[in-house]
Amino acid sequence: MELSKVTLEIFNKLEQQWLSVSHCGATTKTRILSIDGGGTTAIVSGAALIHLEDQIRAQTNDPHAQITDYFDIIAGTGIGGILAAMITADDGFGRPLFTARDAVNFIADRNHELYKTNTVGVFRRRRRFSSSSVESLLKRTFQRKENEGKSLTLKDTCKPLLIPCYDLKSSAPFVFSRADASESPSFNFELWKVCRATSAIPRLFKPFQFASVDGKTSCSAVDGGLVMNNPAAAAVTHVLHNKRDFPSVNGVEDLMVMSIGNGAPANRVCDVRECSTSTVVDIALDGVSETIDQMLGNAFSWNRTDYVRIQAFGLGEKGRWEEMEVLNERVLESLPFGGKRLLQETNGNRIESFVKRLVATGKSSLPPSPCKVPPLATC
C-alpha cells in the first residue's frame, strides 16, 4: 500500500526536525559568561571582555563578531551587571547595543556620571553617590534606537540575561532574568532599573525603589554583590532548570562556562587574633566569589577546560590595574579540596584557549528574542 503524498511530507518533516535536534545536541554546548561585581571601574572585567571579543573576531576572521554571537546566556552583578546588560541589550535591529570595547570605554568615560560624588551630613563629611546622575545616564543608555524615548526591558536582549540584587522588602536575593520577563510582565523590568538595582551599593547609594513594567511586582534593592558577587553558579543553575530555552542541557557536561572576576586584594592585612569590620566585609564578599569558583571547579573537575575563571590579584604599586597587567598575570586555579595552585598560563592565554573551543562549537543557536516555540523547533 502506497503512502499518500501528505503522509510522506509529514514523515519527511519529522525526520528533518529529529536530525536537526540530534545534530544540535551532539555538537553544541551551552555557553555561559558570568561577570563579577566589585568596584566602580571594571578594569579587570573590562580587560578580559575586550580580549575575549578581540579573540573571537581574530579566530573567526569576522571583524563584526560579538560576544553574544558565541555565548548563550550572560550574567553579571554590580558593575558587571551593567556591562552584561550593555553587551546584551538589543539595538532594535537584532544586534547588541554595545561591543565589548565600546561598553568598557563607556564605563571609563562616563564613570564620573555613574558615580558622581556628593557629600552629605551635618558637617558634609560623609560621601554618597548621586542617584539622579546615575539614573539619568542609565535611562539615556538603555533607550530604543528605533523609538527614542522608550526604555528597553529585560525582554529586549539578544541573549538571555541574568542579573541579581538583594530585595530589602523580602529579605532575600532577587534575580532578574529574561526567561521570567518573557513569561509575565510582572517580572519584566526596564533595563536601566535592573542596572540601577544591582549596583545600589549600601552607604554609597540609597536603596532603589522600583516596580515591574505592569507595576505588580515591586522591589527595594541594594547591591547584588552582597549575596551574589559571583553570579556564575546562579547562571549554571538557571540553565540546568530552564528547559524552555535550554532543552538539550542535562548536566554540567553540556556546559562551557567563563567566569570573569573583577579583582581581589593580594595582601589583606588581618591580625590572627582580631579583624577590623572592613576586613571582615572584604573577606565575606571575596570569600563568596572564591567559594563559587571552588564549587564550580569541583563540578567541572572531570574536564576543567569547560570551566575557566579569569581573575586578577593585587593592586600593584600604583594602586590600580592596567589592561596588559591583567592579561599577563598568571592564573591561580582552585584545587578540589581547597587552596590554589599557580599555573604557567596567563589570563590572556586562558581566554585564547577558551575561544578556540568556543568557536569550534559554532555560533549560538538561541533566538535573539524570547523563545515562543516548542523545544523541538529550537536549536
N, C-alpha and C positions, 0 to 999 in steps of 0.2 A: 504494500500500500504506500503510495507516494505522499510525502508530506506536502501540505499546501504551501504556497509562496509566503503567506503570512507567518505560518509556523516556522519556516526556515529563517525568516528575517528575525523572529523573536529569539530563536536559538543562537543565531549569529551575533546579535547584540549582547545577549547574556554571556556568550563566550568571550567577546572582546572586553566586556566590563570585568569579567573574572580575571582575565590575563593581565589587564591594566592594573588592577588592585594587587595581584600576586607579584607583578614585577616591581611595583612601587614599594611594597613592603619588604622585598628581598634586597633592594639596592639602596634604599634611603633611610637614614636615621633622622630622628627629630633633633634639631639643633637648638640649644638653649644658650642665650647670652645673658649674664647677670652682672650688674654694675653696683658695687657697694656705695653706701653713703659715706659721710665723713668729710669735714672741712667745707670750704666755700669756693675753692679754686679748681678742683678736679684735675690737678696736674697729672697725677698718676693714671687715673682712668682715661683722661684726655689723651695722653701719650699712647696708651695701649689701643684706644679706639682708632686713632689716626693710623697707627701702624697696621692694625687689623684690616682696615678698609683699603689702605695702600697695597697691602699684600694680596688681598682679594683681586684688586684690579690688575696687579702685576702678573699673578698666576693664572688669570683667566684671559689676559690680553684684552680686557674690556675696560676702557677708561671711565665708563659711566656706571660700572657696577657699584652697588652699595651694600651695606651690612645686611639690610633686610632681604636682599636677594638670596642670601645663603643661611639665614637664621630663621627659625620657625616661631620663636617667641622671645621677647626681650623683657627683662625685669630690671628694676632699679629702685634704689632708696635714696632719699635726700637729693643731693646734687646729682647723684647717679640716676635718680628717678627723672630729674629734669632732662638730662642727656638722653635717657631711654625714650622719653616722650618726643623729644625733638627729632631723633633719627627714625622714629616710627610713625609719627603723625603724617597723614595723607595730605599732599598738597592740593588735592582736588582733581588731580589728573592721574592718580594711581601710583605716584612716586613719593618717596619720603620728603618731608618739608625741608630737611637739612641733610647734607652729607655729614660724615663724622667730623671732618676738618672744620666745616662751617659751624657746626654746633659747638665744638670746643672753642673756636675763635670767638663765637658769640658770647659764651660764658666769660671768657677772658676780657673782651672789650666792654661788656656791659656789667661787669662784676660790681662796679660802683653803684649801679641802679638796683641790681638784685639784692645787694647787701649794703644799702645806704645807711650810714650810722647816725642815730640820734642820741642825744644824752637826756636822761630823764631823772626824776627825783628832786627833792628839795634843793640839794646843792649841785644838781646836774652832773653827778659823778658816775651814775650807772649807765652803761652803754646798752642800747637796744636798736635793732634794725627797723627801718621804716617799712611798715606793712603796705602803705599806699604806694610806695615806689616799686616794690617787687610785684605787687598785684597789677599795677598799670603796665609794667613791662611784659608780664606773662600773658595778660589779656591781648596785647598787641601781637605777641609772638604766635599764639595759637588761634589765629583767625583764618577763615576760609579765604583762599585767594580768588575763587570764582564768585564769592558772595561776601565782599568785605563787610565786616561788622558782625558776622555771625560766628559764634565760637565753635571750634572743633570740640568733639566729645570723644569719650573712650571708644565709641564705635567707629570713629573716623581715623582709623590707623591701618597702615599697610600690613601689619602682622599683629598677632595677639600681644597685648601689653599687660604687665603685672607690676603694680606699684603699691607698697604698703604705707599706712600711717598708724597712729595709735589714737583711738577714739576715747576721749575722756568721759563721754556720756555712758558708754557701755563698759568702760574699764577693760577694754580688750583691743587687740590689733584689728584693723580694718584693711582688707586688701582689695584694691580696685583692679578689676580685670575686664578685658574686652568680652570675654565669654559671658560674664554676668550682665554686662551692659547690653549685649545683643539679645538676652533673654527677657529683660524687663527695663522700661525707662526708669523704674525706681532704683536701679543700680547703674544707670548711665549718668556720668558726671562730665562737666566741661573739663577739658584737659588742663586749662590754666589753674582750675581749682584743685585738681589732683596733684599738680606740681607744688602748688602753694601748701597743700596739706602735708605732703611727705617731707617738706623742708622747713616746717614750723619749729625751729629749734627752741626748746624751752629757755626762758630767761632772755633770749635774744629776740624772739618773736612772741607776740600774744598767741594763744590758741586760736585756730582758724575755724570760724563757724560757717558752715555752708550746707547746701542740700543738693539732691539729685535734680535732673532736668525737669521731672514732674513734681518736685517738691515733697515727695512722700518719704524720702529717706534723708535724714539729717545727721550731721556729724560735728563734733567739736575736736578738731585734730591737732596733734602735736607730731613732731618729727618721727617718721617711721624707723629711724635708726635706733631709737630707744629699745625696740624689741626685735627688729629685723634689719640690722645694718647690712648684713649679707643676705640678700633675698634668694640665693641660689637654691636652697633647699625648698623654699616655698614654690619656686618655679618648677622644680622637678616633681614635687607632689601634685601641683596643678596639672601638669601634663599627664601624669600617670592616671589621674582620675577624670580627665576631660576627654571622654570617648567621642564626643561630637566633633571636636576639632582635631583630635589625635587618635583616630580609631585603630591605627596599626601599632601603637605603643603598648606593650605588655609588661615591660620591666626596664631596669636601667640599661640592660644590654641593647635596647633600642634607642638609646640617647647618646648625644655628644654635648658636653657642657663646657663653656668657657666662663669662668668666674673672674671678674676684674675687681681687685681691691682698690682702695684709694689712699694707700699709705698707712704705715704703722710706725710708731716710735721705736727706734732700735734700742735705746738705752733709757728705760724708765727707772727713775731713782725711787727706790722703796726700801725703807727700813724693815728688816725681817720681823721686828717687834711691833712696828706701827706703820700704817699707811695714811696719808692725807686723804681727805674726801675727794679731791680732784683726781688723785691717783687711782682710788677705788673706782670712780666713774670711768676713767680711761680703761682700766682693766676689764670692767664689765662690758663696755662697748667693743673693745678689741677682742675680748675673750669670746663673745658670741660669734663674731665673724670667724675667728680661728677654729672654734668648735665646729661650726658648719663645714668649714674646709676639711677638717679631720674626718667628720662623719661621711662626707661625700667621697673623700679619698678612700675610706673603707668600703663604701658601696661600689666603687669602681676599681677596687684592688685587683680584680681579675684582668682589667685592661685599663691601665692608667692613662693611655693615650686618648681615651674618650672623655677624660676629665682633666681640665687644665686650669690652674689657679695662677693669675698674674698679680703680683703684689710687690711693693717696694718697702724696704725697712730702713728707717733713719732719715733725718732731715738734711744730713750733710753739713759742711762747715758754714754755708750761707743761710742755713735755716729754711731752705726750700729745695724743691726738686727741679731739675731740668729734664727735658724730654729724653735726651740721649742717656742721661744717668739712669732713668727708669728702665729703658730698653736694654742697657748694658749690664744692669745688676743681675747677678747670678741667682738662680731660682732656689728658694728654700721650700722643699717638699715635705708635707706632713707624713709622718710614719704611722702605720696601722695602730700601734699601741701607745701612741704619744710621742712627743718630740718631733724634731725636724732634721732633715739632712740637707746639706748644701750640695747642689748639683753643679756640673760643669757648664750646662747650658744657661743662657741668659733669658730674660723675659722676651727679648726680641726673637731669639732662636725658637723659643717655645711657641710664640704666636705664628711664626713662619711655618713650623711643622704642623701645627693645628690647621692652618689654612690649606695646606696640601691635602689633608684628609677631608676638609670641609668642601673644597672644590671638587674632589673626586666623587663625593656623594651627589653632586648636582645642585641645581638651584632649588630653593624652597618650593614645594608643591602646594602650599596652603594658599587659598584665595586671598586677595588683598582686602576684602571686606568680610564682615561676619558671615560664616557659612550657614546657608539656609537650606541645604540639600541633604539627603540621607547620606550616611557614611560611605555606602558603596559607590556613590557618584563622585566622592572626593578622591584625593591622592594625586 
